[in-house]
Protein backbone atom coordinates (compact mmCIF):
# COMPACT_ATOMS: atom_id res chain seq x y z
CA UNK A 1 0.00 0.00 0.00
CA UNK A 2 1.36 3.38 -0.98
CA UNK A 3 -0.13 6.49 0.58
CA UNK A 4 -0.15 9.47 -1.77
CA UNK A 5 -1.81 12.13 0.38
CA UNK A 6 -2.91 12.54 3.96
CA UNK A 7 -5.71 14.93 4.85
CA UNK A 8 -6.16 15.85 8.51
CA UNK A 9 -9.35 17.57 9.58
CA UNK A 10 -9.50 18.76 13.20
CA UNK A 11 -7.14 16.02 14.41
CA UNK A 12 -4.83 16.61 17.35
CA UNK A 13 -3.28 20.04 17.16
CA UNK A 14 -4.21 20.42 13.47
CA UNK A 15 -7.31 22.62 13.38
CA UNK A 16 -9.10 22.96 10.08
CA UNK A 17 -8.15 20.90 7.05
CA UNK A 18 -4.50 20.17 6.22
CA UNK A 19 -3.27 18.06 3.31
CA UNK A 20 0.20 16.49 3.25
CA UNK A 21 1.62 15.27 -0.07
CA UNK A 22 3.39 11.93 0.42
CA UNK A 23 4.52 11.34 -3.17
CA UNK A 24 8.29 11.00 -3.53
CA UNK A 25 9.89 13.80 -5.51
CA UNK A 26 12.14 13.49 -8.54
CA UNK A 27 15.51 15.21 -8.52
CA UNK A 28 18.41 14.68 -10.90
CA UNK A 29 16.28 12.18 -12.88
CA UNK A 30 15.88 9.80 -9.95
CA UNK A 31 13.03 9.22 -7.52
CA UNK A 32 13.80 9.80 -3.88
CA UNK A 33 11.73 7.11 -2.12
CA UNK A 34 11.91 8.49 1.44
CA UNK A 35 9.65 11.14 2.96
CA UNK A 36 11.15 12.95 5.97
CA UNK A 37 9.23 14.91 8.57
CA UNK A 38 11.29 17.42 10.47
CA UNK A 39 10.07 20.09 12.86
CA UNK A 40 10.50 21.47 16.36
CA UNK A 41 9.11 19.68 19.43
CA UNK A 42 5.33 20.00 19.67
CA UNK A 43 4.87 20.73 15.97
CA UNK A 44 2.78 17.61 15.24
CA UNK A 45 5.12 14.96 13.84
CA UNK A 46 3.77 12.23 16.13
CA UNK A 47 0.22 13.39 15.44
CA UNK A 48 0.74 12.76 11.72
CA UNK A 49 1.97 9.21 12.37
CA UNK A 50 -0.89 8.59 14.82
CA UNK A 51 -3.35 9.68 12.10
CA UNK A 52 -1.78 7.26 9.60
CA UNK A 53 -1.92 4.42 12.14
CA UNK A 54 -5.54 5.24 12.94
CA UNK A 55 -6.48 5.31 9.24
CA UNK A 56 -4.87 1.94 8.53
CA UNK A 57 -5.70 -0.07 11.67
CA UNK A 58 -8.76 1.69 13.13
CA UNK A 59 -9.49 3.02 16.60
CA UNK A 60 -8.18 -0.08 18.42
CA UNK A 61 -4.66 0.85 17.28
CA UNK A 62 -4.70 3.68 19.82
CA UNK A 63 -5.24 1.30 22.74
CA UNK A 64 -8.06 0.78 25.16
CA UNK A 65 -7.08 3.67 27.45
CA UNK A 66 -8.03 6.31 24.86
CA UNK A 67 -11.63 7.48 25.13
CA UNK A 68 -13.99 7.92 22.18
CA UNK A 69 -13.83 11.71 22.57
CA UNK A 70 -10.02 11.78 22.59
ZASEDREN-128611 format. One record per atom (N, C-alpha, C): residue number from 1; residue in one letter; atom name; z, x, y. Coordinates in pm, 1 decimal. Atoms other than C-alpha are relative to their C-alpha. Layout:
BEGIN
{nugu:NUM bator:A seza:CA z:Z x:X y:Y}
...
# end
This chain:
BEGIN
{nugu:1 bator:X seza:N z:0.0 x:84.4 y:-116.2}
{nugu:1 bator:X seza:CA z:0.0 x:0.0 y:0.0}
{nugu:1 bator:X seza:C z:0.0 x:89.6 y:123.4}
{nugu:2 bator:X seza:N z:6.5 x:-73.0 y:-126.0}
{nugu:2 bator:X seza:CA z:-97.6 x:136.4 y:338.4}
{nugu:2 bator:X seza:C z:26.5 x:-97.2 y:113.9}
{nugu:3 bator:X seza:N z:-31.0 x:82.3 y:-116.5}
{nugu:3 bator:X seza:CA z:58.2 x:-12.9 y:648.7}
{nugu:3 bator:X seza:C z:-82.3 x:50.0 y:118.3}
{nugu:4 bator:X seza:N z:83.6 x:-38.8 y:-113.9}
{nugu:4 bator:X seza:CA z:-176.7 x:-14.5 y:947.2}
{nugu:4 bator:X seza:C z:69.4 x:-24.9 y:132.6}
{nugu:5 bator:X seza:N z:-74.3 x:29.8 y:-122.2}
{nugu:5 bator:X seza:CA z:37.9 x:-180.9 y:1213.1}
{nugu:5 bator:X seza:C z:134.2 x:-60.8 y:-36.3}
{nugu:6 bator:X seza:N z:-131.2 x:61.8 y:13.6}
{nugu:6 bator:X seza:CA z:396.3 x:-290.7 y:1253.8}
{nugu:6 bator:X seza:C z:28.0 x:-72.5 y:130.1}
{nugu:7 bator:X seza:N z:-32.7 x:78.7 y:-118.3}
{nugu:7 bator:X seza:CA z:485.1 x:-570.8 y:1493.3}
{nugu:7 bator:X seza:C z:144.4 x:-45.6 y:-10.3}
{nugu:8 bator:X seza:N z:-140.5 x:39.4 y:-5.7}
{nugu:8 bator:X seza:CA z:850.6 x:-615.9 y:1585.2}
{nugu:8 bator:X seza:C z:16.5 x:-104.5 y:108.2}
{nugu:9 bator:X seza:N z:-24.6 x:107.0 y:-97.5}
{nugu:9 bator:X seza:CA z:957.7 x:-934.9 y:1757.0}
{nugu:9 bator:X seza:C z:148.6 x:-32.0 y:-0.4}
{nugu:10 bator:X seza:N z:-144.3 x:21.2 y:-14.1}
{nugu:10 bator:X seza:CA z:1320.5 x:-950.2 y:1875.7}
{nugu:10 bator:X seza:C z:76.0 x:50.3 y:-122.3}
{nugu:11 bator:X seza:N z:-65.4 x:-60.6 y:115.8}
{nugu:11 bator:X seza:CA z:1441.2 x:-714.5 y:1602.0}
{nugu:11 bator:X seza:C z:79.2 x:120.1 y:46.7}
{nugu:12 bator:X seza:N z:-85.9 x:-110.8 y:-40.8}
{nugu:12 bator:X seza:CA z:1735.3 x:-483.3 y:1660.6}
{nugu:12 bator:X seza:C z:2.9 x:14.1 y:150.6}
{nugu:13 bator:X seza:N z:-1.6 x:-20.9 y:-145.0}
{nugu:13 bator:X seza:CA z:1715.9 x:-327.6 y:2003.9}
{nugu:13 bator:X seza:C z:-135.4 x:-25.4 y:64.3}
{nugu:14 bator:X seza:N z:132.9 x:29.7 y:-52.4}
{nugu:14 bator:X seza:CA z:1347.2 x:-420.5 y:2041.8}
{nugu:14 bator:X seza:C z:-6.4 x:-146.5 y:41.5}
{nugu:15 bator:X seza:N z:9.5 x:136.4 y:-51.7}
{nugu:15 bator:X seza:CA z:1337.7 x:-731.1 y:2262.2}
{nugu:15 bator:X seza:C z:-143.9 x:-27.4 y:38.7}
{nugu:16 bator:X seza:N z:139.2 x:32.6 y:-24.3}
{nugu:16 bator:X seza:CA z:1008.0 x:-910.5 y:2296.0}
{nugu:16 bator:X seza:C z:-83.6 x:44.4 y:-118.7}
{nugu:17 bator:X seza:N z:90.7 x:-38.8 y:108.1}
{nugu:17 bator:X seza:CA z:705.2 x:-814.7 y:2090.5}
{nugu:17 bator:X seza:C z:-52.3 x:141.1 y:22.9}
{nugu:18 bator:X seza:N z:46.0 x:-138.6 y:-5.0}
{nugu:18 bator:X seza:CA z:622.1 x:-450.2 y:2017.5}
{nugu:18 bator:X seza:C z:-86.6 x:26.6 y:-121.5}
{nugu:19 bator:X seza:N z:90.0 x:-33.1 y:108.7}
{nugu:19 bator:X seza:CA z:331.4 x:-326.7 y:1806.5}
{nugu:19 bator:X seza:C z:-14.3 x:151.5 y:-8.9}
{nugu:20 bator:X seza:N z:10.3 x:-143.4 y:25.7}
{nugu:20 bator:X seza:CA z:324.8 x:20.4 y:1649.3}
{nugu:20 bator:X seza:C z:-122.7 x:22.2 y:-88.3}
{nugu:21 bator:X seza:N z:119.3 x:-32.4 y:77.4}
{nugu:21 bator:X seza:CA z:-7.1 x:162.0 y:1527.2}
{nugu:21 bator:X seza:C z:36.0 x:109.2 y:-100.3}
{nugu:22 bator:X seza:N z:-35.7 x:-94.1 y:105.3}
{nugu:22 bator:X seza:CA z:42.2 x:339.1 y:1193.4}
{nugu:22 bator:X seza:C z:-121.7 x:65.7 y:-64.5}
{nugu:23 bator:X seza:N z:121.4 x:-63.0 y:54.1}
{nugu:23 bator:X seza:CA z:-316.9 x:452.0 y:1134.2}
{nugu:23 bator:X seza:C z:0.2 x:148.5 y:34.7}
{nugu:24 bator:X seza:N z:9.1 x:-143.3 y:-30.6}
{nugu:24 bator:X seza:CA z:-352.6 x:829.3 y:1100.4}
{nugu:24 bator:X seza:C z:-116.1 x:28.3 y:95.3}
{nugu:25 bator:X seza:N z:100.8 x:-35.6 y:-98.2}
{nugu:25 bator:X seza:CA z:-551.3 x:988.9 y:1380.5}
{nugu:25 bator:X seza:C z:-90.0 x:109.7 y:-53.8}
{nugu:26 bator:X seza:N z:92.4 x:-108.4 y:32.4}
{nugu:26 bator:X seza:CA z:-853.7 x:1214.4 y:1348.9}
{nugu:26 bator:X seza:C z:3.0 x:102.5 y:112.3}
{nugu:27 bator:X seza:N z:5.7 x:-107.5 y:-97.6}
{nugu:27 bator:X seza:CA z:-852.1 x:1550.9 y:1520.8}
{nugu:27 bator:X seza:C z:-67.0 x:118.8 y:-67.5}
{nugu:28 bator:X seza:N z:76.8 x:-112.2 y:54.0}
{nugu:28 bator:X seza:CA z:-1089.6 x:1841.5 y:1468.0}
{nugu:28 bator:X seza:C z:-69.6 x:-38.5 y:-131.2}
{nugu:29 bator:X seza:N z:75.0 x:52.6 y:114.9}
{nugu:29 bator:X seza:CA z:-1288.4 x:1628.0 y:1218.2}
{nugu:29 bator:X seza:C z:80.9 x:-7.5 y:-129.4}
{nugu:30 bator:X seza:N z:-82.2 x:19.7 y:119.0}
{nugu:30 bator:X seza:CA z:-994.7 x:1588.3 y:979.7}
{nugu:30 bator:X seza:C z:107.0 x:-105.7 y:30.5}
{nugu:31 bator:X seza:N z:-102.6 x:103.7 y:-14.9}
{nugu:31 bator:X seza:CA z:-752.0 x:1302.9 y:922.0}
{nugu:31 bator:X seza:C z:136.8 x:63.2 y:-19.1}
{nugu:32 bator:X seza:N z:-137.3 x:-48.5 y:11.8}
{nugu:32 bator:X seza:CA z:-387.7 x:1380.5 y:979.5}
{nugu:32 bator:X seza:C z:82.9 x:-111.2 y:-64.5}
{nugu:33 bator:X seza:N z:-56.0 x:110.8 y:76.1}
{nugu:33 bator:X seza:CA z:-212.4 x:1172.6 y:711.4}
{nugu:33 bator:X seza:C z:148.7 x:-26.4 y:20.4}
{nugu:34 bator:X seza:N z:-144.2 x:17.6 y:-20.0}
{nugu:34 bator:X seza:CA z:144.1 x:1190.5 y:849.3}
{nugu:34 bator:X seza:C z:24.6 x:-61.7 y:137.0}
{nugu:35 bator:X seza:N z:-42.1 x:62.8 y:-125.3}
{nugu:35 bator:X seza:CA z:295.8 x:964.7 y:1114.0}
{nugu:35 bator:X seza:C z:142.9 x:45.9 y:27.4}
{nugu:36 bator:X seza:N z:-133.0 x:-47.7 y:-36.7}
{nugu:36 bator:X seza:CA z:597.0 x:1115.3 y:1294.5}
{nugu:36 bator:X seza:C z:58.8 x:-89.4 y:108.5}
{nugu:37 bator:X seza:N z:-73.6 x:72.3 y:-102.1}
{nugu:37 bator:X seza:CA z:857.1 x:922.8 y:1491.3}
{nugu:37 bator:X seza:C z:103.3 x:94.5 y:57.9}
{nugu:38 bator:X seza:N z:-96.0 x:-87.3 y:-65.4}
{nugu:38 bator:X seza:CA z:1046.9 x:1128.7 y:1742.1}
{nugu:38 bator:X seza:C z:49.5 x:-65.0 y:127.7}
{nugu:39 bator:X seza:N z:-59.0 x:58.6 y:-120.2}
{nugu:39 bator:X seza:CA z:1286.3 x:1007.3 y:2009.5}
{nugu:39 bator:X seza:C z:145.9 x:43.3 y:8.7}
{nugu:40 bator:X seza:N z:-141.1 x:-30.0 y:-17.8}
{nugu:40 bator:X seza:CA z:1636.2 x:1049.6 y:2147.1}
{nugu:40 bator:X seza:C z:85.5 x:-90.4 y:-89.0}
{nugu:41 bator:X seza:N z:-93.6 x:83.0 y:76.2}
{nugu:41 bator:X seza:CA z:1942.6 x:911.4 y:1968.4}
{nugu:41 bator:X seza:C z:10.1 x:-138.2 y:64.6}
{nugu:42 bator:X seza:N z:-13.8 x:136.4 y:-49.7}
{nugu:42 bator:X seza:CA z:1967.5 x:533.5 y:1999.5}
{nugu:42 bator:X seza:C z:-129.2 x:-61.4 y:48.4}
{nugu:43 bator:X seza:N z:127.7 x:50.4 y:-49.8}
{nugu:43 bator:X seza:CA z:1596.7 x:486.8 y:2073.3}
{nugu:43 bator:X seza:C z:-65.2 x:-100.3 y:-94.4}
{nugu:44 bator:X seza:N z:53.0 x:100.3 y:90.7}
{nugu:44 bator:X seza:CA z:1524.2 x:277.9 y:1761.1}
{nugu:44 bator:X seza:C z:-77.7 x:51.2 y:-118.5}
{nugu:45 bator:X seza:N z:73.1 x:-53.7 y:115.6}
{nugu:45 bator:X seza:CA z:1384.0 x:512.0 y:1495.8}
{nugu:45 bator:X seza:C z:46.2 x:-63.8 y:-129.9}
{nugu:46 bator:X seza:N z:-53.6 x:61.8 y:121.5}
{nugu:46 bator:X seza:CA z:1612.9 x:377.0 y:1222.9}
{nugu:46 bator:X seza:C z:-31.1 x:-147.9 y:-4.1}
{nugu:47 bator:X seza:N z:33.9 x:142.2 y:-6.0}
{nugu:47 bator:X seza:CA z:1543.6 x:21.5 y:1338.9}
{nugu:47 bator:X seza:C z:-142.0 x:-23.9 y:-48.6}
{nugu:48 bator:X seza:N z:138.6 x:12.9 y:46.6}
{nugu:48 bator:X seza:CA z:1171.8 x:74.1 y:1276.2}
{nugu:48 bator:X seza:C z:-4.9 x:10.1 y:-151.9}
{nugu:49 bator:X seza:N z:1.4 x:-15.6 y:145.6}
{nugu:49 bator:X seza:CA z:1237.1 x:196.6 y:920.7}
{nugu:49 bator:X seza:C z:74.1 x:-114.0 y:-69.8}
{nugu:50 bator:X seza:N z:-67.8 x:117.3 y:55.2}
{nugu:50 bator:X seza:CA z:1481.6 x:-89.4 y:859.1}
{nugu:50 bator:X seza:C z:-93.8 x:-119.5 y:-0.6}
{nugu:51 bator:X seza:N z:96.6 x:110.4 y:-5.6}
{nugu:51 bator:X seza:CA z:1210.1 x:-334.8 y:967.8}
{nugu:51 bator:X seza:C z:-105.5 x:13.8 y:-109.2}
{nugu:52 bator:X seza:N z:97.9 x:-21.7 y:106.7}
{nugu:52 bator:X seza:CA z:960.3 x:-177.6 y:726.2}
{nugu:52 bator:X seza:C z:62.2 x:-32.1 y:-135.6}
{nugu:53 bator:X seza:N z:-69.0 x:28.0 y:126.6}
{nugu:53 bator:X seza:CA z:1213.6 x:-191.7 y:441.7}
{nugu:53 bator:X seza:C z:22.9 x:-149.6 y:-19.0}
{nugu:54 bator:X seza:N z:-21.4 x:144.1 y:5.4}
{nugu:54 bator:X seza:CA z:1293.5 x:-554.3 y:524.2}
{nugu:54 bator:X seza:C z:-129.7 x:-74.0 y:-28.7}
{nugu:55 bator:X seza:N z:129.2 x:65.4 y:22.3}
{nugu:55 bator:X seza:CA z:924.3 x:-648.2 y:530.8}
{nugu:55 bator:X seza:C z:-48.1 x:18.2 y:-142.9}
{nugu:56 bator:X seza:N z:49.0 x:-27.3 y:134.8}
{nugu:56 bator:X seza:CA z:852.9 x:-487.1 y:193.7}
{nugu:56 bator:X seza:C z:89.9 x:-61.0 y:-106.6}
{nugu:57 bator:X seza:N z:-91.7 x:37.9 y:106.6}
{nugu:57 bator:X seza:CA z:1167.2 x:-569.8 y:-6.8}
{nugu:57 bator:X seza:C z:76.1 x:-130.4 y:24.7}
{nugu:58 bator:X seza:N z:-71.4 x:123.6 y:-28.4}
{nugu:58 bator:X seza:CA z:1313.0 x:-875.6 y:168.6}
{nugu:58 bator:X seza:C z:141.9 x:25.1 y:47.1}
{nugu:59 bator:X seza:N z:-132.5 x:-11.3 y:-62.1}
{nugu:59 bator:X seza:CA z:1659.8 x:-948.8 y:301.9}
{nugu:59 bator:X seza:C z:104.4 x:65.2 y:-89.6}
{nugu:60 bator:X seza:N z:-97.4 x:-64.4 y:88.5}
{nugu:60 bator:X seza:CA z:1841.6 x:-818.4 y:-8.4}
{nugu:60 bator:X seza:C z:-3.0 x:152.1 y:12.7}
{nugu:61 bator:X seza:N z:6.6 x:-144.7 y:-18.6}
{nugu:61 bator:X seza:CA z:1728.4 x:-466.3 y:84.5}
{nugu:61 bator:X seza:C z:103.2 x:49.0 y:100.5}
{nugu:62 bator:X seza:N z:-100.1 x:-38.5 y:-100.2}
{nugu:62 bator:X seza:CA z:1982.3 x:-469.6 y:367.8}
{nugu:62 bator:X seza:C z:140.0 x:2.4 y:-56.9}
{nugu:63 bator:X seza:N z:-131.8 x:1.9 y:61.7}
{nugu:63 bator:X seza:CA z:2274.0 x:-523.7 y:129.6}
{nugu:63 bator:X seza:C z:67.0 x:-134.6 y:19.2}
{nugu:64 bator:X seza:N z:-69.0 x:127.7 y:-2.7}
{nugu:64 bator:X seza:CA z:2515.6 x:-805.8 y:78.2}
{nugu:64 bator:X seza:C z:100.0 x:-10.4 y:116.0}
{nugu:65 bator:X seza:N z:-98.4 x:2.1 y:-107.0}
{nugu:65 bator:X seza:CA z:2745.4 x:-707.9 y:367.0}
{nugu:65 bator:X seza:C z:-61.2 x:-44.5 y:133.3}
{nugu:66 bator:X seza:N z:66.4 x:40.4 y:-122.8}
{nugu:66 bator:X seza:CA z:2486.1 x:-803.1 y:630.6}
{nugu:66 bator:X seza:C z:-12.1 x:-152.4 y:1.0}
{nugu:67 bator:X seza:N z:4.9 x:145.6 y:-9.1}
{nugu:67 bator:X seza:CA z:2513.3 x:-1162.9 y:748.1}
{nugu:67 bator:X seza:C z:-140.4 x:-48.1 y:31.3}
{nugu:68 bator:X seza:N z:131.0 x:58.9 y:-27.9}
{nugu:68 bator:X seza:CA z:2217.7 x:-1398.9 y:792.0}
{nugu:68 bator:X seza:C z:-34.3 x:17.9 y:148.9}
{nugu:69 bator:X seza:N z:24.7 x:-12.6 y:-143.3}
{nugu:69 bator:X seza:CA z:2257.5 x:-1383.3 y:1171.4}
{nugu:69 bator:X seza:C z:-37.9 x:142.7 y:36.9}
{nugu:70 bator:X seza:N z:28.4 x:-141.2 y:-30.0}
{nugu:70 bator:X seza:CA z:2258.8 x:-1001.6 y:1177.7}
{nugu:70 bator:X seza:C z:-137.3 x:36.9 y:-51.0}
# end
